[in-house]
Amino acid sequence: FMDSNYVIDYDLFTTLEIIKIIEFFKLIEQTRTKVIKPEILLSKYREYQNIINNKSLEKKYDKMLFEKSKVSIYQVMKPIINK
């Protein structure tokens, strides 16, 4: 299940992990147009972090998502995490 819109290191993850990563990206993108409950975002973010488990990869994907859709995982999650 490849999504050509996202640049993901497919060889690093299982198919299920890739699906979860893409679902998380889509959820972050949705925050531009609709309100998503912070607890849902936080739960999905933790799941995403557990899968990625790599700060430089997180930054790379954040940058890729921002370039693609002008939304930053970091900027969306920062106020939720800092509560």
mmCIF file of the N, C-alpha and C atoms, coordinates in Angstrom:
data_MODEL
# 
_entry.id   MODEL 
# 
loop_
_atom_site.group_PDB 
_atom_site.id 
_atom_site.type_symbol 
_atom_site.label_atom_id 
_atom_site.label_alt_id 
_atom_site.label_comp_id 
_atom_site.label_asym_id 
_atom_site.label_entity_id 
_atom_site.label_seq_id 
_atom_site.pdbx_PDB_ins_code 
_atom_site.Cartn_x 
_atom_site.Cartn_y 
_atom_site.Cartn_z 
_atom_site.occupancy 
_atom_site.B_iso_or_equiv 
_atom_site.pdbx_formal_charge 
_atom_site.auth_seq_id 
_atom_site.auth_comp_id 
_atom_site.auth_asym_id 
_atom_site.auth_atom_id 
_atom_site.pdbx_PDB_model_num 
ATOM 1   N N  . PHE A 1 1  ? 0.882   -1.173 0.000  1.00 0.00 ? 1  PHE A N  1 
ATOM 2   C CA . PHE A 1 1  ? 0.000   0.000  0.000  1.00 0.00 ? 1  PHE A CA 1 
ATOM 3   C C  . PHE A 1 1  ? 0.914   1.216  0.000  1.00 0.00 ? 1  PHE A C  1 
ATOM 4   N N  . MET A 1 2  ? 1.173   1.730  -1.165 1.00 0.00 ? 2  MET A N  1 
ATOM 5   C CA . MET A 1 2  ? 2.078   2.871  -1.307 1.00 0.00 ? 2  MET A CA 1 
ATOM 6   C C  . MET A 1 2  ? 1.270   4.122  -1.598 1.00 0.00 ? 2  MET A C  1 
ATOM 7   N N  . ASP A 1 3  ? 1.624   5.190  -0.942 1.00 0.00 ? 3  ASP A N  1 
ATOM 8   C CA . ASP A 1 3  ? 0.985   6.471  -1.205 1.00 0.00 ? 3  ASP A CA 1 
ATOM 9   C C  . ASP A 1 3  ? 2.066   7.374  -1.785 1.00 0.00 ? 3  ASP A C  1 
ATOM 10  N N  . SER A 1 4  ? 1.978   7.634  -3.072 1.00 0.00 ? 4  SER A N  1 
ATOM 11  C CA . SER A 1 4  ? 3.028   8.395  -3.751 1.00 0.00 ? 4  SER A CA 1 
ATOM 12  C C  . SER A 1 4  ? 3.104   9.844  -3.278 1.00 0.00 ? 4  SER A C  1 
ATOM 13  N N  . ASN A 1 5  ? 2.088   10.296 -2.551 1.00 0.00 ? 5  ASN A N  1 
ATOM 14  C CA . ASN A 1 5  ? 2.096   11.661 -2.034 1.00 0.00 ? 5  ASN A CA 1 
ATOM 15  C C  . ASN A 1 5  ? 3.085   11.832 -0.891 1.00 0.00 ? 5  ASN A C  1 
ATOM 16  N N  . TYR A 1 6  ? 3.436   10.737 -0.244 1.00 0.00 ? 6  TYR A N  1 
ATOM 17  C CA . TYR A 1 6  ? 4.334   10.801 0.907  1.00 0.00 ? 6  TYR A CA 1 
ATOM 18  C C  . TYR A 1 6  ? 5.650   10.114 0.589  1.00 0.00 ? 6  TYR A C  1 
ATOM 19  N N  . VAL A 1 7  ? 6.728   10.752 1.017  1.00 0.00 ? 7  VAL A N  1 
ATOM 20  C CA . VAL A 1 7  ? 8.039   10.148 0.852  1.00 0.00 ? 7  VAL A CA 1 
ATOM 21  C C  . VAL A 1 7  ? 8.378   9.448  2.171  1.00 0.00 ? 7  VAL A C  1 
ATOM 22  N N  . ILE A 1 8  ? 8.228   8.140  2.174  1.00 0.00 ? 8  ILE A N  1 
ATOM 23  C CA . ILE A 1 8  ? 8.449   7.336  3.378  1.00 0.00 ? 8  ILE A CA 1 
ATOM 24  C C  . ILE A 1 8  ? 9.512   6.287  3.058  1.00 0.00 ? 8  ILE A C  1 
ATOM 25  N N  . ASP A 1 9  ? 10.348  5.977  4.036  1.00 0.00 ? 9  ASP A N  1 
ATOM 26  C CA . ASP A 1 9  ? 11.346  4.920  3.864  1.00 0.00 ? 9  ASP A CA 1 
ATOM 27  C C  . ASP A 1 9  ? 10.647  3.569  4.064  1.00 0.00 ? 9  ASP A C  1 
ATOM 28  N N  . TYR A 1 10 ? 10.032  3.104  2.999  1.00 0.00 ? 10 TYR A N  1 
ATOM 29  C CA . TYR A 1 10 ? 9.181   1.910  3.076  1.00 0.00 ? 10 TYR A CA 1 
ATOM 30  C C  . TYR A 1 10 ? 9.905   0.668  3.586  1.00 0.00 ? 10 TYR A C  1 
ATOM 31  N N  . ASP A 1 11 ? 11.184  0.564  3.309  1.00 0.00 ? 11 ASP A N  1 
ATOM 32  C CA . ASP A 1 11 ? 11.935  -0.622 3.733  1.00 0.00 ? 11 ASP A CA 1 
ATOM 33  C C  . ASP A 1 11 ? 12.198  -0.675 5.236  1.00 0.00 ? 11 ASP A C  1 
ATOM 34  N N  . LEU A 1 12 ? 11.940  0.429  5.931  1.00 0.00 ? 12 LEU A N  1 
ATOM 35  C CA . LEU A 1 12 ? 12.176  0.465  7.386  1.00 0.00 ? 12 LEU A CA 1 
ATOM 36  C C  . LEU A 1 12 ? 10.981  -0.033 8.201  1.00 0.00 ? 12 LEU A C  1 
ATOM 37  N N  . PHE A 1 13 ? 9.822   -0.143 7.543  1.00 0.00 ? 13 PHE A N  1 
ATOM 38  C CA . PHE A 1 13 ? 8.594   -0.407 8.306  1.00 0.00 ? 13 PHE A CA 1 
ATOM 39  C C  . PHE A 1 13 ? 7.792   -1.556 7.709  1.00 0.00 ? 13 PHE A C  1 
ATOM 40  N N  . THR A 1 14 ? 6.967   -2.135 8.559  1.00 0.00 ? 14 THR A N  1 
ATOM 41  C CA . THR A 1 14 ? 6.032   -3.162 8.081  1.00 0.00 ? 14 THR A CA 1 
ATOM 42  C C  . THR A 1 14 ? 4.877   -2.463 7.361  1.00 0.00 ? 14 THR A C  1 
ATOM 43  N N  . THR A 1 15 ? 4.110   -3.224 6.621  1.00 0.00 ? 15 THR A N  1 
ATOM 44  C CA . THR A 1 15 ? 2.954   -2.667 5.910  1.00 0.00 ? 15 THR A CA 1 
ATOM 45  C C  . THR A 1 15 ? 1.995   -1.998 6.891  1.00 0.00 ? 15 THR A C  1 
ATOM 46  N N  . LEU A 1 16 ? 1.738   -2.659 8.010  1.00 0.00 ? 16 LEU A N  1 
ATOM 47  C CA . LEU A 1 16 ? 0.827   -2.101 9.011  1.00 0.00 ? 16 LEU A CA 1 
ATOM 48  C C  . LEU A 1 16 ? 1.368   -0.781 9.565  1.00 0.00 ? 16 LEU A C  1 
ATOM 49  N N  . GLU A 1 17 ? 2.668   -0.732 9.815  1.00 0.00 ? 17 GLU A N  1 
ATOM 50  C CA . GLU A 1 17 ? 3.281   0.508  10.310 1.00 0.00 ? 17 GLU A CA 1 
ATOM 51  C C  . GLU A 1 17 ? 3.155   1.625  9.280  1.00 0.00 ? 17 GLU A C  1 
ATOM 52  N N  . ILE A 1 18 ? 3.374   1.303  8.026  1.00 0.00 ? 18 ILE A N  1 
ATOM 53  C CA . ILE A 1 18 ? 3.260   2.299  6.952  1.00 0.00 ? 18 ILE A CA 1 
ATOM 54  C C  . ILE A 1 18 ? 1.838   2.846  6.888  1.00 0.00 ? 18 ILE A C  1 
ATOM 55  N N  . ILE A 1 19 ? 0.871   1.962  7.008  1.00 0.00 ? 19 ILE A N  1 
ATOM 56  C CA . ILE A 1 19 ? -0.541  2.389  7.007  1.00 0.00 ? 19 ILE A CA 1 
ATOM 57  C C  . ILE A 1 19 ? -0.797  3.346  8.169  1.00 0.00 ? 19 ILE A C  1 
ATOM 58  N N  . LYS A 1 20 ? -0.276  3.025  9.336  1.00 0.00 ? 20 LYS A N  1 
ATOM 59  C CA . LYS A 1 20 ? -0.461  3.888  10.512 1.00 0.00 ? 20 LYS A CA 1 
ATOM 60  C C  . LYS A 1 20 ? 0.236   5.231  10.341 1.00 0.00 ? 20 LYS A C  1 
ATOM 61  N N  . ILE A 1 21 ? 1.414   5.222  9.740  1.00 0.00 ? 21 ILE A N  1 
ATOM 62  C CA . ILE A 1 21 ? 2.152   6.465  9.477  1.00 0.00 ? 21 ILE A CA 1 
ATOM 63  C C  . ILE A 1 21 ? 1.338   7.351  8.537  1.00 0.00 ? 21 ILE A C  1 
ATOM 64  N N  . ILE A 1 22 ? 0.854   6.768  7.460  1.00 0.00 ? 22 ILE A N  1 
ATOM 65  C CA . ILE A 1 22 ? 0.077   7.529  6.473  1.00 0.00 ? 22 ILE A CA 1 
ATOM 66  C C  . ILE A 1 22 ? -1.228  8.038  7.087  1.00 0.00 ? 22 ILE A C  1 
ATOM 67  N N  . GLU A 1 23 ? -1.876  7.216  7.887  1.00 0.00 ? 23 GLU A N  1 
ATOM 68  C CA . GLU A 1 23 ? -3.103  7.655  8.571  1.00 0.00 ? 23 GLU A CA 1 
ATOM 69  C C  . GLU A 1 23 ? -2.806  8.845  9.480  1.00 0.00 ? 23 GLU A C  1 
ATOM 70  N N  . PHE A 1 24 ? -1.665  8.799  10.152 1.00 0.00 ? 24 PHE A N  1 
ATOM 71  C CA . PHE A 1 24 ? -1.274  9.913  11.009 1.00 0.00 ? 24 PHE A CA 1 
ATOM 72  C C  . PHE A 1 24 ? -1.032  11.180 10.188 1.00 0.00 ? 24 PHE A C  1 
ATOM 73  N N  . PHE A 1 25 ? -0.324  11.045 9.072  1.00 0.00 ? 25 PHE A N  1 
ATOM 74  C CA . PHE A 1 25 ? -0.087  12.192 8.186  1.00 0.00 ? 25 PHE A CA 1 
ATOM 75  C C  . PHE A 1 25 ? -1.413  12.797 7.724  1.00 0.00 ? 25 PHE A C  1 
ATOM 76  N N  . LYS A 1 26 ? -2.329  11.950 7.340  1.00 0.00 ? 26 LYS A N  1 
ATOM 77  C CA . LYS A 1 26 ? -3.639  12.426 6.858  1.00 0.00 ? 26 LYS A CA 1 
ATOM 78  C C  . LYS A 1 26 ? -4.395  13.146 7.984  1.00 0.00 ? 26 LYS A C  1 
ATOM 79  N N  . LEU A 1 27 ? -4.295  12.611 9.192  1.00 0.00 ? 27 LEU A N  1 
ATOM 80  C CA . LEU A 1 27 ? -4.935  13.237 10.351 1.00 0.00 ? 27 LEU A CA 1 
ATOM 81  C C  . LEU A 1 27 ? -4.349  14.632 10.597 1.00 0.00 ? 27 LEU A C  1 
ATOM 82  N N  . ILE A 1 28 ? -3.036  14.737 10.542 1.00 0.00 ? 28 ILE A N  1 
ATOM 83  C CA . ILE A 1 28 ? -2.379  16.037 10.712 1.00 0.00 ? 28 ILE A CA 1 
ATOM 84  C C  . ILE A 1 28 ? -2.830  17.005 9.620  1.00 0.00 ? 28 ILE A C  1 
ATOM 85  N N  . GLU A 1 29 ? -2.915  16.522 8.404  1.00 0.00 ? 29 GLU A N  1 
ATOM 86  C CA . GLU A 1 29 ? -3.375  17.371 7.293  1.00 0.00 ? 29 GLU A CA 1 
ATOM 87  C C  . GLU A 1 29 ? -4.807  17.856 7.516  1.00 0.00 ? 29 GLU A C  1 
ATOM 88  N N  . GLN A 1 30 ? -5.620  17.004 8.100  1.00 0.00 ? 30 GLN A N  1 
ATOM 89  C CA . GLN A 1 30 ? -7.023  17.374 8.355  1.00 0.00 ? 30 GLN A CA 1 
ATOM 90  C C  . GLN A 1 30 ? -7.150  18.507 9.366  1.00 0.00 ? 30 GLN A C  1 
ATOM 91  N N  . THR A 1 31 ? -6.143  18.718 10.195 1.00 0.00 ? 31 THR A N  1 
ATOM 92  C CA . THR A 1 31 ? -6.226  19.786 11.202 1.00 0.00 ? 31 THR A CA 1 
ATOM 93  C C  . THR A 1 31 ? -6.305  21.160 10.553 1.00 0.00 ? 31 THR A C  1 
ATOM 94  N N  . ARG A 1 32 ? -5.959  21.265 9.297  1.00 0.00 ? 32 ARG A N  1 
ATOM 95  C CA . ARG A 1 32 ? -6.075  22.553 8.591  1.00 0.00 ? 32 ARG A CA 1 
ATOM 96  C C  . ARG A 1 32 ? -7.534  22.929 8.370  1.00 0.00 ? 32 ARG A C  1 
ATOM 97  N N  . THR A 1 33 ? -8.378  21.937 8.168  1.00 0.00 ? 33 THR A N  1 
ATOM 98  C CA . THR A 1 33 ? -9.754  22.214 7.763  1.00 0.00 ? 33 THR A CA 1 
ATOM 99  C C  . THR A 1 33 ? -10.797 21.831 8.807  1.00 0.00 ? 33 THR A C  1 
ATOM 100 N N  . LYS A 1 34 ? -10.404 21.023 9.791  1.00 0.00 ? 34 LYS A N  1 
ATOM 101 C CA . LYS A 1 34 ? -11.381 20.686 10.823 1.00 0.00 ? 34 LYS A CA 1 
ATOM 102 C C  . LYS A 1 34 ? -10.726 20.480 12.176 1.00 0.00 ? 34 LYS A C  1 
ATOM 103 N N  . VAL A 1 35 ? -11.535 20.573 13.186 1.00 0.00 ? 35 VAL A N  1 
ATOM 104 C CA . VAL A 1 35 ? -11.042 20.417 14.556 1.00 0.00 ? 35 VAL A CA 1 
ATOM 105 C C  . VAL A 1 35 ? -11.008 18.934 14.890 1.00 0.00 ? 35 VAL A C  1 
ATOM 106 N N  . ILE A 1 36 ? -9.856  18.496 15.336 1.00 0.00 ? 36 ILE A N  1 
ATOM 107 C CA . ILE A 1 36 ? -9.702  17.105 15.760 1.00 0.00 ? 36 ILE A CA 1 
ATOM 108 C C  . ILE A 1 36 ? -9.380  17.114 17.245 1.00 0.00 ? 36 ILE A C  1 
ATOM 109 N N  . LYS A 1 37 ? -10.046 16.250 17.974 1.00 0.00 ? 37 LYS A N  1 
ATOM 110 C CA . LYS A 1 37 ? -9.867  16.225 19.429 1.00 0.00 ? 37 LYS A CA 1 
ATOM 111 C C  . LYS A 1 37 ? -8.398  16.017 19.794 1.00 0.00 ? 37 LYS A C  1 
ATOM 112 N N  . PRO A 1 38 ? -7.909  16.827 20.717 1.00 0.00 ? 38 PRO A N  1 
ATOM 113 C CA . PRO A 1 38 ? -6.497  16.721 21.127 1.00 0.00 ? 38 PRO A CA 1 
ATOM 114 C C  . PRO A 1 38 ? -6.118  15.319 21.603 1.00 0.00 ? 38 PRO A C  1 
ATOM 115 N N  . GLU A 1 39 ? -7.033  14.645 22.300 1.00 0.00 ? 39 GLU A N  1 
ATOM 116 C CA . GLU A 1 39 ? -6.690  13.306 22.806 1.00 0.00 ? 39 GLU A CA 1 
ATOM 117 C C  . GLU A 1 39 ? -6.506  12.300 21.667 1.00 0.00 ? 39 GLU A C  1 
ATOM 118 N N  . ILE A 1 40 ? -7.231  12.491 20.576 1.00 0.00 ? 40 ILE A N  1 
ATOM 119 C CA . ILE A 1 40 ? -7.066  11.613 19.401 1.00 0.00 ? 40 ILE A CA 1 
ATOM 120 C C  . ILE A 1 40 ? -5.706  11.893 18.756 1.00 0.00 ? 40 ILE A C  1 
ATOM 121 N N  . LEU A 1 41 ? -5.410  13.171 18.587 1.00 0.00 ? 41 LEU A N  1 
ATOM 122 C CA . LEU A 1 41 ? -4.114  13.558 18.013 1.00 0.00 ? 41 LEU A CA 1 
ATOM 123 C C  . LEU A 1 41 ? -2.956  13.030 18.864 1.00 0.00 ? 41 LEU A C  1 
ATOM 124 N N  . LEU A 1 42 ? -3.082  13.185 20.159 1.00 0.00 ? 42 LEU A N  1 
ATOM 125 C CA . LEU A 1 42 ? -2.021  12.747 21.068 1.00 0.00 ? 42 LEU A CA 1 
ATOM 126 C C  . LEU A 1 42 ? -1.827  11.234 21.005 1.00 0.00 ? 42 LEU A C  1 
ATOM 127 N N  . SER A 1 43 ? -2.917  10.513 21.009 1.00 0.00 ? 43 SER A N  1 
ATOM 128 C CA . SER A 1 43 ? -2.863  9.053  20.942 1.00 0.00 ? 43 SER A CA 1 
ATOM 129 C C  . SER A 1 43 ? -2.204  8.588  19.638 1.00 0.00 ? 43 SER A C  1 
ATOM 130 N N  . LYS A 1 44 ? -2.610  9.179  18.521 1.00 0.00 ? 44 LYS A N  1 
ATOM 131 C CA . LYS A 1 44 ? -2.048  8.823  17.205 1.00 0.00 ? 44 LYS A CA 1 
ATOM 132 C C  . LYS A 1 44 ? -0.588  9.259  17.088 1.00 0.00 ? 44 LYS A C  1 
ATOM 133 N N  . TYR A 1 45 ? -0.279  10.383 17.713 1.00 0.00 ? 45 TYR A N  1 
ATOM 134 C CA . TYR A 1 45 ? 1.096   10.878 17.695 1.00 0.00 ? 45 TYR A CA 1 
ATOM 135 C C  . TYR A 1 45 ? 2.026   9.938  18.459 1.00 0.00 ? 45 TYR A C  1 
ATOM 136 N N  . ARG A 1 46 ? 1.579   9.470  19.596 1.00 0.00 ? 46 ARG A N  1 
ATOM 137 C CA . ARG A 1 46 ? 2.391   8.529  20.392 1.00 0.00 ? 46 ARG A CA 1 
ATOM 138 C C  . ARG A 1 46 ? 2.612   7.227  19.623 1.00 0.00 ? 46 ARG A C  1 
ATOM 139 N N  . GLU A 1 47 ? 1.557   6.769  18.984 1.00 0.00 ? 47 GLU A N  1 
ATOM 140 C CA . GLU A 1 47 ? 1.655   5.563  18.163 1.00 0.00 ? 47 GLU A CA 1 
ATOM 141 C C  . GLU A 1 47 ? 2.675   5.796  17.023 1.00 0.00 ? 47 GLU A C  1 
ATOM 142 N N  . TYR A 1 48 ? 2.567   6.943  16.386 1.00 0.00 ? 48 TYR A N  1 
ATOM 143 C CA . TYR A 1 48 ? 3.479   7.329  15.304 1.00 0.00 ? 48 TYR A CA 1 
ATOM 144 C C  . TYR A 1 48 ? 4.926   7.379  15.795 1.00 0.00 ? 48 TYR A C  1 
ATOM 145 N N  . GLN A 1 49 ? 5.149   7.997  16.942 1.00 0.00 ? 49 GLN A N  1 
ATOM 146 C CA . GLN A 1 49 ? 6.494   8.098  17.513 1.00 0.00 ? 49 GLN A CA 1 
ATOM 147 C C  . GLN A 1 49 ? 7.072   6.719  17.835 1.00 0.00 ? 49 GLN A C  1 
ATOM 148 N N  . ASN A 1 50 ? 6.230   5.845  18.335 1.00 0.00 ? 50 ASN A N  1 
ATOM 149 C CA . ASN A 1 50 ? 6.685   4.488  18.648 1.00 0.00 ? 50 ASN A CA 1 
ATOM 150 C C  . ASN A 1 50 ? 7.119   3.743  17.391 1.00 0.00 ? 50 ASN A C  1 
ATOM 151 N N  . ILE A 1 51 ? 6.429   3.983  16.304 1.00 0.00 ? 51 ILE A N  1 
ATOM 152 C CA . ILE A 1 51 ? 6.772   3.336  15.036 1.00 0.00 ? 51 ILE A CA 1 
ATOM 153 C C  . ILE A 1 51 ? 8.065   3.939  14.470 1.00 0.00 ? 51 ILE A C  1 
ATOM 154 N N  . ILE A 1 52 ? 8.112   5.252  14.389 1.00 0.00 ? 52 ILE A N  1 
ATOM 155 C CA . ILE A 1 52 ? 9.262   5.940  13.812 1.00 0.00 ? 52 ILE A CA 1 
ATOM 156 C C  . ILE A 1 52 ? 10.502  5.736  14.691 1.00 0.00 ? 52 ILE A C  1 
ATOM 157 N N  . ASN A 1 53 ? 10.348  6.088  15.960 1.00 0.00 ? 53 ASN A N  1 
ATOM 158 C CA . ASN A 1 53 ? 11.388  5.855  16.971 1.00 0.00 ? 53 ASN A CA 1 
ATOM 159 C C  . ASN A 1 53 ? 12.758  6.398  16.540 1.00 0.00 ? 53 ASN A C  1 
ATOM 160 N N  . ASN A 1 54 ? 12.760  7.594  15.949 1.00 0.00 ? 54 ASN A N  1 
ATOM 161 C CA . ASN A 1 54 ? 13.999  8.167  15.436 1.00 0.00 ? 54 ASN A CA 1 
ATOM 162 C C  . ASN A 1 54 ? 13.780  9.667  15.215 1.00 0.00 ? 54 ASN A C  1 
ATOM 163 N N  . LYS A 1 55 ? 14.492  10.481 15.970 1.00 0.00 ? 55 LYS A N  1 
ATOM 164 C CA . LYS A 1 55 ? 14.296  11.947 15.915 1.00 0.00 ? 55 LYS A CA 1 
ATOM 165 C C  . LYS A 1 55 ? 14.592  12.525 14.526 1.00 0.00 ? 55 LYS A C  1 
ATOM 166 N N  . SER A 1 56 ? 15.666  12.090 13.901 1.00 0.00 ? 56 SER A N  1 
ATOM 167 C CA . SER A 1 56 ? 16.015  12.658 12.595 1.00 0.00 ? 56 SER A CA 1 
ATOM 168 C C  . SER A 1 56 ? 14.984  12.270 11.538 1.00 0.00 ? 56 SER A C  1 
ATOM 169 N N  . LEU A 1 57 ? 14.450  11.057 11.643 1.00 0.00 ? 57 LEU A N  1 
ATOM 170 C CA . LEU A 1 57 ? 13.393  10.617 10.726 1.00 0.00 ? 57 LEU A CA 1 
ATOM 171 C C  . LEU A 1 57 ? 12.118  11.417 10.978 1.00 0.00 ? 57 LEU A C  1 
ATOM 172 N N  . GLU A 1 58 ? 11.825  11.671 12.247 1.00 0.00 ? 58 GLU A N  1 
ATOM 173 C CA . GLU A 1 58 ? 10.655  12.497 12.589 1.00 0.00 ? 58 GLU A CA 1 
ATOM 174 C C  . GLU A 1 58 ? 10.769  13.879 11.952 1.00 0.00 ? 58 GLU A C  1 
ATOM 175 N N  . LYS A 1 59 ? 11.950  14.477 12.060 1.00 0.00 ? 59 LYS A N  1 
ATOM 176 C CA . LYS A 1 59 ? 12.175  15.807 11.477 1.00 0.00 ? 59 LYS A CA 1 
ATOM 177 C C  . LYS A 1 59 ? 12.059  15.767 9.952  1.00 0.00 ? 59 LYS A C  1 
ATOM 178 N N  . LYS A 1 60 ? 12.609  14.726 9.371  1.00 0.00 ? 60 LYS A N  1 
ATOM 179 C CA . LYS A 1 60 ? 12.557  14.558 7.911  1.00 0.00 ? 60 LYS A CA 1 
ATOM 180 C C  . LYS A 1 60 ? 11.105  14.452 7.436  1.00 0.00 ? 60 LYS A C  1 
ATOM 181 N N  . TYR A 1 61 ? 10.312  13.649 8.136  1.00 0.00 ? 61 TYR A N  1 
ATOM 182 C CA . TYR A 1 61 ? 8.903   13.463 7.746  1.00 0.00 ? 61 TYR A CA 1 
ATOM 183 C C  . TYR A 1 61 ? 8.078   14.726 8.007  1.00 0.00 ? 61 TYR A C  1 
ATOM 184 N N  . ASP A 1 62 ? 8.414   15.420 9.069  1.00 0.00 ? 62 ASP A N  1 
ATOM 185 C CA . ASP A 1 62 ? 7.725   16.681 9.364  1.00 0.00 ? 62 ASP A CA 1 
ATOM 186 C C  . ASP A 1 62 ? 7.975   17.676 8.227  1.00 0.00 ? 62 ASP A C  1 
ATOM 187 N N  . LYS A 1 63 ? 9.219   17.759 7.809  1.00 0.00 ? 63 LYS A N  1 
ATOM 188 C CA . LYS A 1 63 ? 9.600   18.660 6.715  1.00 0.00 ? 63 LYS A CA 1 
ATOM 189 C C  . LYS A 1 63 ? 8.900   18.256 5.412  1.00 0.00 ? 63 LYS A C  1 
ATOM 190 N N  . MET A 1 64 ? 8.902   16.968 5.118  1.00 0.00 ? 64 MET A N  1 
ATOM 191 C CA . MET A 1 64 ? 8.265   16.450 3.913  1.00 0.00 ? 64 MET A CA 1 
ATOM 192 C C  . MET A 1 64 ? 6.767   16.786 3.918  1.00 0.00 ? 64 MET A C  1 
ATOM 193 N N  . LEU A 1 65 ? 6.119   16.572 5.052  1.00 0.00 ? 65 LEU A N  1 
ATOM 194 C CA . LEU A 1 65 ? 4.680   16.843 5.163  1.00 0.00 ? 65 LEU A CA 1 
ATOM 195 C C  . LEU A 1 65 ? 4.410   18.345 5.018  1.00 0.00 ? 65 LEU A C  1 
ATOM 196 N N  . PHE A 1 66 ? 5.268   19.142 5.618  1.00 0.00 ? 66 PHE A N  1 
ATOM 197 C CA . PHE A 1 66 ? 5.108   20.599 5.513  1.00 0.00 ? 66 PHE A CA 1 
ATOM 198 C C  . PHE A 1 66 ? 5.268   21.064 4.065  1.00 0.00 ? 66 PHE A C  1 
ATOM 199 N N  . GLU A 1 67 ? 6.263   20.523 3.381  1.00 0.00 ? 67 GLU A N  1 
ATOM 200 C CA . GLU A 1 67 ? 6.478   20.896 1.974  1.00 0.00 ? 67 GLU A CA 1 
ATOM 201 C C  . GLU A 1 67 ? 5.296   20.463 1.105  1.00 0.00 ? 67 GLU A C  1 
ATOM 202 N N  . LYS A 1 68 ? 4.722   19.330 1.437  1.00 0.00 ? 68 LYS A N  1 
ATOM 203 C CA . LYS A 1 68 ? 3.611   18.790 0.662  1.00 0.00 ? 68 LYS A CA 1 
ATOM 204 C C  . LYS A 1 68 ? 2.301   19.528 0.952  1.00 0.00 ? 68 LYS A C  1 
ATOM 205 N N  . SER A 1 69 ? 2.006   19.781 2.217  1.00 0.00 ? 69 SER A N  1 
ATOM 206 C CA . SER A 1 69 ? 0.680   20.301 2.565  1.00 0.00 ? 69 SER A CA 1 
ATOM 207 C C  . SER A 1 69 ? 0.680   21.542 3.444  1.00 0.00 ? 69 SER A C  1 
ATOM 208 N N  . LYS A 1 70 ? 1.854   22.103 3.696  1.00 0.00 ? 70 LYS A N  1 
ATOM 209 C CA . LYS A 1 70 ? 1.953   23.332 4.496  1.00 0.00 ? 70 LYS A CA 1 
ATOM 210 C C  . LYS A 1 70 ? 1.399   23.165 5.916  1.00 0.00 ? 70 LYS A C  1 
ATOM 211 N N  . VAL A 1 71 ? 1.534   21.960 6.434  1.00 0.00 ? 71 VAL A N  1 
ATOM 212 C CA . VAL A 1 71 ? 1.148   21.730 7.822  1.00 0.00 ? 71 VAL A CA 1 
ATOM 213 C C  . VAL A 1 71 ? 2.286   20.950 8.493  1.00 0.00 ? 71 VAL A C  1 
ATOM 214 N N  . SER A 1 72 ? 2.623   21.380 9.709  1.00 0.00 ? 72 SER A N  1 
ATOM 215 C CA . SER A 1 72 ? 3.741   20.787 10.428 1.00 0.00 ? 72 SER A CA 1 
ATOM 216 C C  . SER A 1 72 ? 3.232   19.931 11.590 1.00 0.00 ? 72 SER A C  1 
ATOM 217 N N  . ILE A 1 73 ? 3.724   18.713 11.654 1.00 0.00 ? 73 ILE A N  1 
ATOM 218 C CA . ILE A 1 73 ? 3.379   17.818 12.767 1.00 0.00 ? 73 ILE A CA 1 
ATOM 219 C C  . ILE A 1 73 ? 3.783   18.500 14.075 1.00 0.00 ? 73 ILE A C  1 
ATOM 220 N N  . TYR A 1 74 ? 4.998   19.034 14.079 1.00 0.00 ? 74 TYR A N  1 
ATOM 221 C CA . TYR A 1 74 ? 5.536   19.694 15.267 1.00 0.00 ? 74 TYR A CA 1 
ATOM 222 C C  . TYR A 1 74 ? 4.639   20.842 15.725 1.00 0.00 ? 74 TYR A C  1 
ATOM 223 N N  . GLN A 1 75 ? 4.250   21.706 14.781 1.00 0.00 ? 75 GLN A N  1 
ATOM 224 C CA . GLN A 1 75 ? 3.424   22.869 15.132 1.00 0.00 ? 75 GLN A CA 1 
ATOM 225 C C  . GLN A 1 75 ? 2.028   22.463 15.597 1.00 0.00 ? 75 GLN A C  1 
ATOM 226 N N  . VAL A 1 76 ? 1.496   21.406 15.018 1.00 0.00 ? 76 VAL A N  1 
ATOM 227 C CA . VAL A 1 76 ? 0.163   20.927 15.428 1.00 0.00 ? 76 VAL A CA 1 
ATOM 228 C C  . VAL A 1 76 ? 0.242   20.305 16.827 1.00 0.00 ? 76 VAL A C  1 
ATOM 229 N N  . MET A 1 77 ? 1.299   19.534 17.076 1.00 0.00 ? 77 MET A N  1 
ATOM 230 C CA . MET A 1 77 ? 1.378   18.779 18.318 1.00 0.00 ? 77 MET A CA 1 
ATOM 231 C C  . MET A 1 77 ? 1.919   19.584 19.500 1.00 0.00 ? 77 MET A C  1 
ATOM 232 N N  . LYS A 1 78 ? 2.727   20.587 19.239 1.00 0.00 ? 78 LYS A N  1 
ATOM 233 C CA . LYS A 1 78 ? 3.378   21.356 20.297 1.00 0.00 ? 78 LYS A CA 1 
ATOM 234 C C  . LYS A 1 78 ? 2.405   21.865 21.371 1.00 0.00 ? 78 LYS A C  1 
ATOM 235 N N  . PRO A 1 79 ? 1.311   22.552 21.007 1.00 0.00 ? 79 PRO A N  1 
ATOM 236 C CA . PRO A 1 79 ? 0.398   23.035 22.063 1.00 0.00 ? 79 PRO A CA 1 
ATOM 237 C C  . PRO A 1 79 ? -0.310  21.916 22.824 1.00 0.00 ? 79 PRO A C  1 
ATOM 238 N N  . ILE A 1 80 ? -0.510  20.793 22.169 1.00 0.00 ? 80 ILE A N  1 
ATOM 239 C CA . ILE A 1 80 ? -1.200  19.652 22.810 1.00 0.00 ? 80 ILE A CA 1 
ATOM 240 C C  . ILE A 1 80 ? -0.268  18.976 23.817 1.00 0.00 ? 80 ILE A C  1 
ATOM 241 N N  . ILE A 1 81 ? 0.986   18.802 23.419 1.00 0.00 ? 81 ILE A N  1 
ATOM 242 C CA . ILE A 1 81 ? 1.977   18.152 24.286 1.00 0.00 ? 81 ILE A CA 1 
ATOM 243 C C  . ILE A 1 81 ? 2.313   19.038 25.484 1.00 0.00 ? 81 ILE A C  1 
ATOM 244 N N  . ASN A 1 82 ? 2.339   20.348 25.271 1.00 0.00 ? 82 ASN A N  1 
ATOM 245 C CA . ASN A 1 82 ? 2.735   21.287 26.331 1.00 0.00 ? 82 ASN A CA 1 
ATOM 246 C C  . ASN A 1 82 ? 1.621   21.635 27.312 1.00 0.00 ? 82 ASN A C  1 
ATOM 247 N N  . LYS A 1 83 ? 0.488   20.983 27.176 1.00 0.00 ? 83 LYS A N  1 
ATOM 248 C CA . LYS A 1 83 ? -0.612  21.287 28.114 1.00 0.00 ? 83 LYS A CA 1 
ATOM 249 C C  . LYS A 1 83 ? -0.331  20.681 29.467 1.00 0.00 ? 83 LYS A C  1 
# 
